[in-house]
């Protein structure tokens, strides 16, 4: 249990990164309601483990906990999503419902679906880099990918996203 | 013109992760390399699209409130100690906390448990290889001897290279059996330690993911490169293994 002064430190250091936590969880789980439950759980874990935080990058520290909580949740509730992590051909894009078909032209929708069609390990590095603005060092800290392979992981993820966008555009045109 | 930079360098450049010297070198190179220019434009336009499309999901006010409420509750546990009834609460809360720690520990290690049987087998194979006469079937420090040796004995080509200059001399190759299949064993030295690199074709639906750990005093790192599953095992330090892994992944 934390002392009151730790509670204050937690509020000052960790709580400000709640948006980052929500963003990462939403993209890993592809669903806001699930993401909110998982973020709440992750924040509670972070709070319980706060005495282990030895200073440094609080955002990366929190995001690492959020990521682990997300993967545990996926493992329990949607294990199939983790199984296809290296095999994008097996990764079926969710069938678009009529509503999303109507707005197919929408750039945001297109990007969202392409991003969601990627395996989680590709998706997370893109979200951390492009949306969250993390450095390679922070990405390594959050995901556990060795620092030396962050660049190649990102390059692969970008190529995959590019391909997903191209194939979506081709489908639309046909 | 043949591009002398690895195709991923452009990503490091766009992300501002190259050091000043390499960045300047790459900029000079960019002027004359149409291929890298094209990749650069693609990566930059992808970034612009991602950043201009409002994809960032902010925490909703409800979530903010929920989190604050929960943390508020958790924190009050500390301040409870005044009265008798509440004193009774503390052991209960402590018990719950201990249970939570165990549960979390379970969740944190559970991804490992899927690869535990295979790493146990790989470590056994490593230990076996240390017995006299078992280390290599083809003892050679020449990658042009070791690599062709595997050819014809395996239906895949394991990565083989000599990293003497970086302190990991190639010592030879061997066939091994792990998880009921024939795998390639490539042996490297590291000071007085031996390192086994195990390589086999990854199953497309394999649940093995990039992971590392230690067991029985041996360190291991497992990762996937393309359609190949690779694992380093050694009593050398985890840092040494990571270094070799980075060399192999280059």
Interface residues (C-beta under 8 A of the other chain):
Chain A: X1 X2 X3 X4 X7 X10 X15 X18 X19 X21 X22 X23 X26 X27 X32 X35 X36 X39 X40 X43 X44 X45 X47 X48 X68 X69 X71 X72 X75 X82 X83 X84 X85 X86 X87 X90 X107 X108 X111 X112 X115 X121 X126 X129 X130 X131 X135 X136 X144 X145 X146 X148 X149 X151 X152 X154 X155 X158 X161 X162
Chain B: X7 X8 X10 X11 X12 X15 X17 X42 X43 X46 X47 X49 X50 X51 X53 X54 X55 X56 X57 X58 X59 X60 X62 X63 X64 X66 X67 X68 X70 X71 X74 X75 X77 X78 X79 X93 X94 X97 X100 X101 X104 X107 X108 X110 X111 X202 X204 X205 X206 X207 X209 X210 X223 X224 X242 X245 X246 X249
